[in-house]
C-alpha cells in the first residue's frame, strides 16, 4: 500500500513539474511575439528578427551618418531604409518580404521560407 501511494505521489509530482515547465515556456513564447510594422507591403523589423525561417535575399552596407535634422524618429529611419531597399531591389530585380534594421552592420532584405 505504501509503495502504491509513493508511486502515485511521485507521478503527481512529476506531472506537476512538467506542467509548470510547459506553462513557463508557453508564456515566454507568448511574450516574445509582437506585431511588426508593415509599409508598402514589406515587414520592417527594427532591432529585432522574425521568429519564422527566412533567407537573406540581399543586404546593403550601412554607411549613412544620421543627423538629428535628418532623422528624429523611427518612422523616418524606416522610410529612408525602405527607400534604399526599394531602389536596390528595382535595380537588381530582387523580390523580398521584409527588412531587418539594426541587427548587424547591414540592412537586410529577407524572404520567408
C-alpha positions as CSV (number, residue, x, y, z in Angstrom):
1,X,0.0,0.0,0.0
2,X,2.8,2.4,0.9
3,X,4.5,1.6,-2.5
4,X,1.4,2.4,-4.4
5,X,0.9,5.6,-2.5
6,X,4.5,6.6,-3.1
7,X,4.2,5.8,-6.8
8,X,1.1,7.9,-7.3
9,X,2.6,10.8,-5.2
10,X,5.8,10.7,-7.3
11,X,3.7,10.6,-10.5
12,X,1.7,13.6,-9.5
13,X,4.8,15.5,-8.5
14,X,6.5,14.8,-11.9
15,X,3.3,15.7,-13.8
16,X,3.1,19.0,-11.8
17,X,6.7,19.9,-12.6
18,X,6.2,19.1,-16.3
19,X,3.0,21.3,-16.3
20,X,4.9,24.2,-14.7
21,X,7.7,23.9,-17.2
22,X,5.4,23.8,-20.2
23,X,3.3,26.7,-19.0
24,X,6.5,28.8,-18.4
25,X,7.8,28.0,-21.9
26,X,4.5,29.0,-23.5
27,X,4.4,32.3,-21.6
28,X,7.9,33.1,-22.8
29,X,6.8,32.4,-26.4
30,X,3.7,34.4,-25.9
31,X,5.5,37.5,-24.6
32,X,8.3,37.3,-27.2
33,X,6.0,37.7,-30.1
34,X,5.0,41.2,-31.4
35,X,3.2,43.0,-34.2
36,X,5.6,44.3,-36.8
37,X,5.2,47.5,-38.8
38,X,4.3,46.9,-42.5
39,X,4.9,49.6,-45.1
40,X,4.4,49.2,-48.8
41,X,3.7,45.5,-48.2
42,X,7.0,44.9,-46.6
43,X,7.5,43.9,-42.9
44,X,10.0,46.1,-41.1
45,X,11.9,44.6,-38.2
46,X,13.6,47.3,-36.2
47,X,16.3,45.9,-33.7
48,X,14.6,42.5,-33.9
49,X,14.4,39.4,-36.0
50,X,11.5,37.3,-37.2
51,X,10.7,34.1,-35.4
52,X,9.9,32.3,-38.7
53,X,12.5,30.9,-41.0
54,X,13.9,33.3,-43.6
55,X,16.7,33.8,-46.0
56,X,18.6,36.9,-46.7
57,X,17.9,38.0,-50.3
58,X,20.3,40.9,-50.3
59,X,22.0,43.3,-47.9
60,X,23.1,46.9,-48.1
61,X,26.0,48.1,-46.0
62,X,25.2,50.9,-43.6
63,X,27.4,53.9,-44.4
64,X,24.9,56.6,-43.6
65,X,25.7,59.2,-41.0
66,X,22.4,60.1,-39.3
67,X,22.0,63.6,-38.1
68,X,19.3,65.0,-35.8
69,X,17.9,67.2,-38.5
70,X,17.7,64.4,-41.0
71,X,16.3,61.7,-38.7
72,X,14.5,62.3,-35.5
73,X,12.1,59.4,-35.4
74,X,11.9,55.7,-36.0
75,X,9.3,56.3,-38.7
76,X,11.8,58.5,-40.7
77,X,14.5,55.9,-40.3
78,X,12.2,53.2,-41.6
79,X,11.2,55.3,-44.6
80,X,14.8,56.1,-45.5
81,X,15.8,52.4,-45.3
82,X,12.8,51.3,-47.3
83,X,13.6,53.8,-50.0
84,X,17.2,52.5,-50.3
85,X,15.9,48.9,-50.3
86,X,13.3,49.7,-53.0
87,X,16.0,51.3,-55.2
88,X,18.4,48.3,-54.8
89,X,15.5,45.8,-55.4
90,X,14.3,47.6,-58.5
91,X,17.9,47.9,-59.9
92,X,18.7,44.2,-59.4
93,X,15.3,42.6,-59.7
94,X,15.2,41.1,-56.2
95,X,11.9,40.1,-54.5
96,X,11.7,40.3,-50.7
97,X,9.1,40.2,-47.9
98,X,10.7,42.3,-45.2
99,X,13.6,44.3,-43.9
100,X,15.7,43.9,-40.8
101,X,17.2,47.1,-39.5
102,X,19.7,47.4,-36.7
103,X,20.7,43.8,-36.0
104,X,24.0,44.0,-37.9
105,X,26.1,46.4,-39.9
106,X,23.8,45.8,-42.9
107,X,20.2,46.5,-43.8
108,X,18.9,43.0,-44.6
109,X,16.2,42.3,-47.2
110,X,14.6,38.9,-46.3
111,X,12.2,36.4,-47.9
112,X,10.3,34.0,-45.7
113,X,10.6,30.3,-46.4
